[in-house]
Amino acid sequence: MTSPTLKIIDEKYQHQRQALAALPLPVLILSADGQVIEANRRFREHFPFASGQKNEFCDTVGWQKLLELLHQRGFLEEYPLGVTDADGRVASVLLSAYPLDVDGEKAFIILMMDATHEKKIQTDFTRQIERLNALYSVNQAVVSGLDLDGILKMLAQKAAELLDVDAVSVLLFDSETQTLEFAVRQGFHTDAIKFTRLKVGSGLAGRAAQERSIVHISNLAELNGNSALVKALIGEQFVAYYGIPLISQGELLGVMEIFHRAELTVSPDWLIFLQTLAGQAAIAIRNAHMFQTARQNLDEINALYKINQDLIASTDPGTLMKNVVDLLQANFGYYYVQVFVRDAKTGDFVMREGSGEIGQKIKNLGYRLAPGAGLVGFTAETGKPFLTNDVEQVISFERPPFLIGTQSELAVPIRAAGQFLGLLDVHQTPPLLLTERDVRLVFTVADQLAIALQKANLYTELQESLRQEQETRAQLIHNEKLTVAGRLLASVSHELNNPIQAIQNALFLLKSENLSAQGRQDLEIVLAETDRMAAMLQRLRRSYLPAGRGEFSPVALNDLVDEVSMLVATHLRHSQISFEFHPDPDLPLVLGSEDQLRQVILNLVINAVDAMSSGGHLTISTQADEPRGEILVTIADSGPGIAPEVLPKIFEAFVTTKEHGSGLGLNICSQIVQAHQGRISAENNPQGGATFFVWLPAAGAEAE
């Protein structure tokens, strides 16, 4: 007997028939009276079927009601129906029926969908919606928030809820120590996870970090580990485990761990959602790191600015060093900071300033290190910063008094213009560590301190030079006064010598007279006193006479000018006066007194500097005049010049244009030059300022 199906679908519709047979749902064709005409393979696999038979897979009441509804409505969609499968099990299906014209006869095509499968689809769809909403919330928190702890706690909570697992933890990676440390947890019964600190490669999380891939353990009880953490995890009765590395832009930032107290069967969607949450966690950690870095940079800039301001405000080296160590400790949380300087005599490194009360105690002890001793001595020898986070492993380490907690130490040399000035020594205690960032920071501060110390040292040298100059000038004035006093004494002694000689002559005449014994005795006393007075006047005259020719020696004037320029160099800089010296390289020697000629040049230079109160330019030149056998020394300034009424008598005693001048300096210069058979003159320059000319005979020419 030919199957009715062959009447329904002829060769013309063969491709539709093939498509019907390939449908994944159970499908059958019913005649109008409910007879099964044909069924596809999927239907045959699940339900009892015999072609041409009535219903064999549904109760009679339900089947009759189905047929009535089909005849009434003409079709059905998702009609619930209880059916019995080939194994005799009752299942719930959703049935859809549509009319079919079979060669003029009415029939129905029936499609069956498993209601349980449909419910699972709806459940999965609902879960996906919940996960998408959770990801949106997490993403909003990551984008707009900077509270890393709060974001990670939310991530752990969402992961536990939407992945349907018992516990979640997040460990953060420390690039300096290469360790994973606990950050947040969700669903744990004990606090063991809070004390997690794993080296990369150690433990399950360390393995995930090292391999940068997901680590899955289906049964934690099978782990062969005796660590406290493994025992604690087993004590939590965890069975399944997932470790997911948190990576952003190629950088390892941490590990997310998933724990479940039963076997865990996961789907691809589950893994995708887990990886997405891990990606969000990595982004949150990276954002927090970037914000922390930016904040640290801002704090460092503010602290460095404050340090720089303090360094600018002070010129005392001790104050500078004390400010730096205290500011470093206060602004960057260091345990202790100190500055060492080298003792020029012994070569030892002496602790000059330290932070806080401990620093004062160590300073009071006069603490010092021998050359090469301790990290300080090692750093001084190498000239490079030295950092360690375990001082006990450094052979050269010497623990300073009162610093029993030091675990990390950083020593940085203080240098300026290639000159070693000292060392900055930073100490830290656990759990804090010193990093390369600290090296860069302390190195920057050391550079600032070096510049400030150099400035302070220059200022101290300037003060000392000024003090010496003031003492020299005071001595010169004193010498000038003594010279004038000597001239006055010589002049007075000369004037007194004539009357003394007259008195002596008269007394000698009286001596030839016939005098009594008493009178002759008295006359002898008077003669003795007049002789003593004459000798005294003679000594006064000799003391003021210029040095004899035999006391002169060859003198190089170029060397004298160099010595004077070095003597007043600081004074010139302080007075903002530039200096030039144009020596004649073939300048002959001069026969004279080196001290007196130095005094002449020094007096003329000081007068020129005093004349340029607002700064200016000083020029000295030497030149040999071979035909005349003379040497010319020229000293020119850019000051206001010499008043015309003063110029003709500028070398006279007590003539001065200074408010507190004695008027003896140029007079002494003139006297010295004349004593050397030379001459001196002055004139005003056309472009401003004044020039002094000193001529002295060359040694050979003077002999001739």
KOLMARSE-301798 format. One record per residue (C-alpha): residue in three letters; x, y, z. Coordinates in steps of 0.2 Angstrom, whole numbers, padded with zeros to 4 digits, always signed. Layout:
REM residues N
alaXYZ ...
END
This chain:
REM residues 704
met+0000+0000+0000 thr+0007+0017-0005 ser+0011+0029+0009 pro+0000+0045+0010 thr+0016+0055+0011 leu+0020+0051-0007 lys+0003+0059-0011 ile+0007+0074-0001 ile+0025+0078-0006 asp+0029+0073-0024 glu+0045+0074-0034 lys+0042+0093-0037 tyr+0044+0096-0018 gln+0058+0084-0014 his+0069+0098-0007 gln+0055+0104+0005 arg+0054+0086+0011 gln+0073+0085+0014 ala+0072+0101+0024 leu+0058+0094+0034 ala+0067+0078+0038 ala+0083+0088+0044 leu+0073+0099+0056 pro+0080+0097+0074 leu+0062+0097+0082 pro+0050+0082+0082 val+0038+0084+0067 leu+0023+0073+0061 ile+0009+0075+0049 leu-0009+0071+0054 ser-0024+0068+0044 ala-0040+0077+0048 asp-0046+0062+0058 gly-0030+0061+0069 gln-0021+0047+0059 val-0002+0049+0059 ile+0003+0050+0041 glu+0022+0053+0042 ala+0035+0058+0056 asn+0053+0064+0054 arg+0068+0056+0061 arg+0069+0066+0077 phe+0051+0061+0081 arg+0054+0043+0078 glu+0069+0043+0090 his+0059+0050+0105 phe+0041+0044+0103 pro+0032+0027+0099 phe+0026+0028+0081 ala+0018+0016+0068 ser+0013+0024+0052 gly-0006+0024+0049 gln-0010+0022+0067 lys-0019+0033+0079 asn-0011+0042+0094 glu+0001+0031+0104 phe+0010+0045+0113 cys-0003+0055+0122 asp-0018+0051+0133 thr-0035+0050+0125 val-0043+0065+0133 gly-0028+0076+0129 trp-0028+0070+0111 gln-0046+0073+0108 lys-0046+0090+0115 leu-0031+0094+0103 leu-0041+0088+0088 glu-0056+0098+0093 leu-0046+0114+0095 leu-0038+0111+0078 his-0054+0109+0069 gln-0061+0124+0079 arg-0046+0136+0076 gly-0038+0129+0061 phe-0021+0130+0069 leu-0012+0130+0086 glu+0004+0139+0093 glu+0014+0133+0108 tyr+0000+0122+0115 pro+0005+0113+0131 leu+0003+0094+0130 gly+0009+0080+0141 val+0017+0066+0130 thr+0025+0049+0134 asp+0042+0046+0125 ala+0049+0029+0119 asp+0056+0025+0136 gly+0039+0027+0144 arg+0044+0044+0153 val+0031+0058+0153 ala+0037+0074+0146 ser+0030+0092+0143 val+0030+0099+0126 leu+0024+0114+0117 leu+0015+0109+0101 ser+0011+0120+0086 ala+0000+0114+0072 tyr-0003+0122+0055 pro-0016+0116+0041 leu-0009+0107+0026 asp-0019+0104+0010 val-0015+0087+0004 asp-0022+0084-0013 gly-0038+0093-0009 glu-0039+0084+0008 lys-0036+0093+0024 ala-0021+0088+0035 phe-0010+0096+0049 ile+0008+0097+0051 ile+0013+0096+0069 leu+0029+0103+0077 met+0034+0099+0095 met+0046+0109+0106 asp+0053+0102+0123 ala+0046+0114+0136 thr+0060+0111+0148 his+0073+0116+0134 glu+0063+0132+0131 lys+0063+0136+0150 lys+0082+0133+0150 ile+0084+0145+0135 gln+0073+0158+0145 thr+0084+0155+0160 asp+0100+0157+0151 phe+0093+0173+0142 thr+0089+0180+0159 arg+0106+0176+0166 gln+0114+0184+0151 ile+0104+0200+0154 glu+0109+0200+0173 arg+0127+0198+0168 leu+0126+0212+0155 asn+0118+0223+0168 ala+0132+0218+0181 leu+0146+0222+0168 tyr+0138+0238+0164 ser+0138+0243+0183 val+0156+0237+0185 asn+0161+0247+0170 gln+0153+0262+0176 ala+0162+0260+0193 val+0178+0257+0184 val+0177+0272+0173 ser+0171+0285+0186 gly+0178+0278+0202 leu+0195+0279+0210 asp+0191+0268+0225 leu+0200+0252+0220 asp+0195+0243+0236 gly+0177+0247+0233 ile+0177+0242+0215 leu+0186+0225+0218 lys+0174+0221+0232 met+0159+0224+0220 leu+0168+0213+0207 ala+0170+0199+0219 gln+0152+0200+0225 lys+0145+0201+0207 ala+0157+0186+0202 ala+0150+0175+0216 glu+0132+0179+0212 leu+0132+0178+0193 leu+0144+0164+0192 asp+0135+0154+0205 val+0151+0150+0215 asp+0154+0150+0234 ala+0170+0162+0236 val+0180+0174+0226 ser+0196+0183+0231 val+0208+0196+0222 leu+0227+0197+0224 leu+0237+0212+0218 phe+0254+0210+0210 asp+0269+0220+0218 ser+0281+0223+0204 glu+0295+0228+0216 thr+0294+0212+0227 gln+0287+0201+0213 thr+0274+0195+0225 leu+0255+0193+0225 glu+0246+0200+0241 phe+0228+0199+0247 ala+0216+0213+0242 val+0198+0208+0244 arg+0188+0192+0247 gln+0169+0186+0246 gly+0162+0170+0254 phe+0176+0164+0265 his+0172+0156+0282 thr+0190+0160+0289 asp+0203+0174+0288 ala+0217+0163+0281 ile+0216+0171+0263 lys+0219+0188+0271 phe+0237+0183+0275 thr+0241+0178+0257 arg+0258+0183+0251 leu+0264+0173+0236 lys+0280+0174+0226 val+0276+0173+0207 gly+0277+0154+0203 ser+0272+0149+0220 gly+0255+0142+0224 leu+0240+0141+0212 ala+0238+0160+0211 gly+0257+0162+0208 arg+0256+0149+0195 ala+0242+0158+0186 ala+0253+0174+0187 gln+0269+0166+0180 glu+0260+0157+0166 arg+0248+0171+0162 ser+0234+0159+0159 ile+0219+0152+0168 val+0223+0138+0181 his+0209+0126+0184 ile+0209+0113+0198 ser+0194+0101+0198 asn+0197+0094+0216 leu+0208+0104+0228 ala+0209+0089+0240 glu+0220+0081+0228 leu+0234+0094+0230 asn+0250+0089+0237 gly+0254+0104+0248 asn+0257+0106+0266 ser+0257+0125+0267 ala+0246+0134+0279 leu+0236+0142+0265 val+0233+0125+0256 lys+0227+0117+0273 ala+0216+0132+0276 leu+0208+0131+0258 ile+0205+0112+0261 gly+0198+0117+0278 glu+0185+0128+0269 gln+0179+0112+0260 phe+0183+0120+0243 val+0183+0108+0229 ala+0184+0117+0213 tyr+0196+0131+0209 tyr+0200+0144+0195 gly+0214+0156+0195 ile+0213+0170+0182 pro+0228+0182+0179 leu+0223+0200+0178 ile+0232+0208+0164 ser+0230+0225+0156 gln+0241+0232+0141 gly+0252+0217+0143 glu+0256+0221+0161 leu+0252+0208+0175 leu+0242+0217+0189 gly+0235+0203+0200 val+0225+0187+0200 met+0207+0183+0203 glu+0203+0167+0212 ile+0186+0157+0211 phe+0182+0144+0224 his+0167+0132+0225 arg+0162+0119+0238 ala+0156+0106+0225 glu+0161+0100+0208 leu+0159+0114+0195 thr+0153+0111+0177 val+0155+0127+0167 ser+0149+0133+0150 pro+0159+0143+0137 asp+0147+0158+0142 trp+0152+0156+0160 leu+0171+0156+0156 ile+0168+0172+0144 phe+0159+0181+0158 leu+0173+0176+0171 gln+0187+0183+0159 thr+0177+0199+0156 leu+0175+0202+0175 ala+0194+0199+0176 gly+0197+0211+0162 gln+0187+0224+0171 ala+0197+0221+0187 ala+0213+0223+0178 ile+0207+0240+0171 ala+0202+0246+0188 ile+0219+0241+0196 arg+0228+0250+0181 asn+0217+0265+0183 ala+0221+0265+0202 his+0239+0263+0199 met+0239+0278+0186 phe+0230+0289+0199 gln+0242+0284+0213 thr+0257+0287+0202 ala+0250+0304+0197 arg+0246+0308+0215 gln+0263+0303+0220 asn+0271+0314+0207 leu+0260+0329+0213 asp+0266+0326+0231 glu+0284+0324+0225 ile+0283+0340+0215 asn+0275+0350+0230 ala+0288+0343+0242 leu+0302+0346+0230 tyr+0296+0364+0228 lys+0295+0366+0247 ile+0313+0359+0249 asn+0319+0371+0235 gln+0311+0386+0243 asp+0319+0382+0260 leu+0336+0379+0251 ile+0335+0396+0243 ala+0330+0405+0259 ser+0346+0399+0268 thr+0364+0401+0266 asp+0370+0392+0281 pro+0376+0374+0277 gly+0370+0366+0293 thr+0353+0374+0292 leu+0351+0368+0273 met+0356+0350+0278 lys+0344+0350+0293 asn+0329+0356+0283 val+0332+0343+0269 val+0332+0328+0281 asp+0317+0334+0291 leu+0307+0338+0275 leu+0311+0321+0267 gln+0306+0312+0282 ala+0290+0322+0284 asn+0284+0322+0266 phe+0289+0304+0261 gly+0287+0294+0276 tyr+0305+0288+0278 tyr+0310+0280+0294 tyr+0326+0291+0296 val+0337+0302+0285 gln+0354+0309+0288 val+0368+0319+0279 phe+0387+0314+0280 val+0401+0325+0275 arg+0420+0320+0273 asp+0432+0326+0286 ala+0446+0334+0276 lys+0460+0330+0289 thr+0455+0311+0293 gly+0445+0307+0277 asp+0431+0300+0289 phe+0413+0303+0285 val+0405+0313+0299 met+0386+0313+0302 arg+0382+0332+0301 glu+0363+0332+0302 gly+0349+0319+0305 ser+0330+0319+0305 gly+0320+0320+0321 glu+0326+0316+0339 ile+0336+0301+0333 gly+0346+0312+0322 gln+0350+0324+0336 lys+0356+0309+0347 ile+0367+0302+0334 lys+0374+0319+0330 asn+0378+0322+0349 leu+0388+0306+0349 gly+0399+0313+0335 tyr+0395+0298+0324 arg+0407+0295+0310 leu+0412+0281+0298 ala+0430+0277+0292 pro+0434+0278+0273 gly+0426+0263+0265 ala+0415+0258+0280 gly+0397+0255+0279 leu+0385+0258+0264 val+0390+0277+0265 gly+0409+0273+0263 phe+0405+0261+0249 thr+0394+0274+0240 ala+0407+0287+0242 glu+0420+0276+0234 thr+0409+0271+0219 gly+0401+0288+0217 lys+0385+0279+0212 pro+0368+0277+0222 phe+0367+0261+0232 leu+0350+0253+0237 thr+0346+0237+0247 asn+0330+0231+0255 asp+0339+0219+0266 val+0354+0227+0274 glu+0359+0211+0283 gln+0364+0203+0267 val+0376+0218+0263 ile+0393+0214+0270 ser+0399+0232+0272 phe+0383+0237+0282 glu+0386+0245+0299 arg+0370+0248+0309 pro+0370+0265+0316 pro+0366+0268+0335 phe+0347+0269+0339 leu+0342+0263+0322 ile+0337+0245+0326 gly+0322+0244+0315 thr+0332+0248+0298 gln+0329+0235+0285 ser+0331+0245+0269 glu+0344+0259+0266 leu+0348+0270+0251 ala+0364+0281+0250 val+0366+0294+0237 pro+0381+0305+0234 ile+0380+0324+0234 arg+0390+0332+0220 ala+0392+0349+0212 ala+0402+0353+0197 gly+0412+0336+0199 gln+0416+0340+0217 phe+0411+0328+0231 leu+0401+0337+0245 gly+0394+0323+0255 leu+0380+0309+0255 leu+0361+0308+0258 asp+0357+0292+0268 val+0339+0286+0269 his+0333+0272+0280 gln+0316+0262+0280 thr+0308+0249+0291 pro+0296+0234+0286 pro+0284+0232+0278 leu+0289+0247+0268 leu+0302+0245+0255 leu+0313+0257+0245 thr+0311+0257+0226 glu+0319+0265+0211 arg+0307+0279+0212 asp+0315+0283+0229 val+0332+0283+0221 arg+0326+0296+0208 leu+0318+0306+0221 val+0333+0307+0233 phe+0345+0309+0219 thr+0335+0325+0214 val+0335+0331+0231 ala+0354+0328+0233 asp+0357+0338+0217 gln+0347+0353+0224 leu+0356+0351+0241 ala+0373+0351+0231 ile+0369+0367+0222 ala+0363+0375+0239 leu+0378+0369+0248 gln+0389+0376+0234 lys+0381+0393+0235 ala+0382+0393+0254 asn+0401+0389+0253 leu+0403+0402+0241 tyr+0394+0414+0252 thr+0405+0409+0267 glu+0421+0411+0257 leu+0415+0428+0251 gln+0411+0434+0269 glu+0428+0428+0274 ser+0436+0437+0259 leu+0427+0452+0263 arg+0432+0451+0281 gln+0451+0448+0276 glu+0449+0463+0264 gln+0442+0474+0278 glu+0456+0469+0289 thr+0469+0472+0275 arg+0462+0489+0272 ala+0461+0494+0290 gln+0480+0488+0291 leu+0484+0499+0276 ile+0475+0514+0284 his+0485+0510+0300 asn+0501+0509+0290 glu+0497+0525+0281 lys+0494+0534+0297 leu+0511+0527+0304 thr+0519+0533+0288 val+0512+0550+0290 ala+0517+0550+0308 gly+0534+0545+0303 arg+0536+0559+0290 leu+0530+0571+0304 leu+0543+0564+0316 ala+0556+0565+0303 ser+0552+0583+0299 val+0551+0588+0317 ser+0567+0579+0321 his+0575+0588+0307 glu+0569+0605+0314 leu+0574+0600+0331 asn+0591+0595+0326 asn+0598+0613+0323 pro+0593+0620+0340 ile+0600+0605+0348 gln+0617+0607+0339 ala+0617+0625+0344 ile+0614+0621+0362 gln+0628+0608+0361 asn+0640+0620+0354 ala+0636+0633+0368 leu+0638+0619+0381 phe+0655+0615+0374 leu+0660+0633+0375 leu+0655+0634+0393 lys+0665+0618+0396 ser+0681+0628+0393 glu+0677+0641+0406 asn+0683+0641+0424 leu+0669+0633+0433 ser+0666+0626+0450 ala+0666+0608+0453 gln+0647+0608+0455 gly+0645+0618+0440 arg+0656+0607+0429 gln+0647+0592+0436 asp+0630+0600+0431 leu+0637+0605+0414 glu+0642+0587+0410 ile+0624+0581+0415 val+0617+0594+0402 leu+0629+0589+0389 ala+0625+0570+0391 glu+0606+0574+0390 thr+0608+0584+0374 asp+0619+0570+0366 arg+0605+0558+0370 met+0592+0569+0363 ala+0602+0571+0347 ala+0605+0552+0345 met+0586+0550+0347 leu+0582+0562+0333 gln+0595+0554+0322 arg+0586+0537+0325 leu+0569+0544+0321 arg+0576+0551+0304 arg+0584+0535+0299 ser+0568+0525+0303 tyr+0559+0535+0290 leu+0572+0535+0276 pro+0567+0524+0261 ala+0575+0507+0259 gly+0593+0507+0254 arg+0598+0501+0236 gly+0606+0486+0243 glu+0590+0480+0250 phe+0581+0480+0233 ser+0579+0463+0223 pro+0572+0459+0206 val+0553+0459+0205 ala+0541+0452+0192 leu+0527+0465+0191 asn+0515+0453+0181 asp+0516+0441+0196 leu+0512+0455+0208 val+0497+0460+0197 asp+0491+0442+0197 glu+0493+0441+0216 val+0483+0457+0219 ser+0469+0451+0207 met+0467+0435+0216 leu+0466+0444+0233 val+0452+0456+0227 ala+0443+0443+0216 thr+0429+0440+0228 his+0427+0459+0231 leu+0426+0462+0213 arg+0412+0449+0210 his+0403+0456+0225 ser+0404+0474+0218 gln+0399+0467+0201 ile+0415+0473+0193 ser+0423+0464+0178 phe+0442+0463+0177 glu+0454+0461+0163 phe+0473+0460+0164 his+0484+0462+0148 pro+0502+0457+0153 asp+0517+0460+0142 pro+0524+0442+0141 asp+0542+0449+0139 leu+0541+0461+0153 pro+0558+0464+0161 leu+0561+0463+0180 val+0561+0478+0191 leu+0573+0481+0205 gly+0564+0486+0221 ser+0554+0481+0236 glu+0541+0467+0232 asp+0530+0472+0247 gln+0530+0491+0243 leu+0527+0488+0225 arg+0512+0476+0229 gln+0506+0490+0241 val+0506+0502+0227 ile+0496+0491+0215 leu+0484+0486+0229 asn+0480+0504+0234 leu+0477+0509+0216 val+0465+0494+0213 ile+0455+0497+0229 asn+0453+0515+0225 ala+0447+0510+0207 val+0434+0498+0215 asp+0428+0511+0227 ala+0425+0523+0213 met+0414+0510+0204 ser+0400+0509+0217 ser+0387+0503+0205 gly+0399+0490+0196 gly+0409+0493+0181 his+0425+0487+0172 leu+0443+0487+0178 thr+0458+0485+0167 ile+0477+0482+0171 ser+0490+0481+0158 thr+0509+0481+0158 gln+0521+0486+0144 ala+0540+0487+0142 asp+0547+0503+0134 glu+0564+0496+0129 pro+0571+0512+0121 arg+0569+0521+0138 gly+0572+0506+0149 glu+0556+0508+0158 ile+0541+0498+0162 leu+0523+0505+0162 val+0509+0499+0173 thr+0492+0506+0168 ile+0476+0504+0180 ala+0460+0510+0172 asp+0442+0510+0179 ser+0425+0514+0172 gly+0420+0525+0187 pro+0415+0543+0187 gly+0433+0550+0185 ile+0442+0562+0196 ala+0435+0579+0200 pro+0445+0592+0190 glu+0449+0603+0205 val+0456+0587+0214 leu+0466+0580+0199 pro+0481+0592+0201 lys+0484+0588+0219 ile+0478+0570+0219 phe+0495+0563+0226 glu+0496+0576+0240 ala+0493+0570+0258 phe+0476+0571+0266 val+0468+0575+0248 thr+0453+0563+0246 thr+0436+0562+0237 lys+0430+0548+0249 glu+0418+0551+0263 his+0428+0542+0276 gly+0445+0542+0267 ser+0461+0547+0275 gly+0469+0555+0260 leu+0485+0546+0263 gly+0484+0531+0251 leu+0489+0539+0235 asn+0502+0550+0244 ile+0511+0534+0250 cys+0510+0526+0233 ser+0519+0542+0226 gln+0532+0541+0239 ile+0535+0522+0236 val+0536+0525+0217 gln+0548+0539+0219 ala+0559+0529+0231 his+0561+0517+0217 gln+0566+0530+0205 gly+0550+0530+0196 arg+0535+0542+0193 ile+0516+0541+0194 ser+0502+0551+0186 ala+0483+0551+0184 glu+0471+0557+0171 asn+0452+0556+0167 asn+0447+0545+0152 pro+0437+0553+0137 gln+0424+0539+0138 gly+0423+0540+0157 gly+0433+0534+0172 ala+0451+0537+0177 thr+0468+0529+0173 phe+0483+0529+0184 phe+0501+0527+0176 val+0516+0520+0185 trp+0533+0521+0177 leu+0547+0511+0185 pro+0565+0508+0178 ala+0569+0491+0172 ala+0582+0482+0182 gly+0595+0483+0168 ala+0592+0500+0163 glu+0593+0507+0181 ala+0610+0499+0183 glu+0616+0508+0168 
END
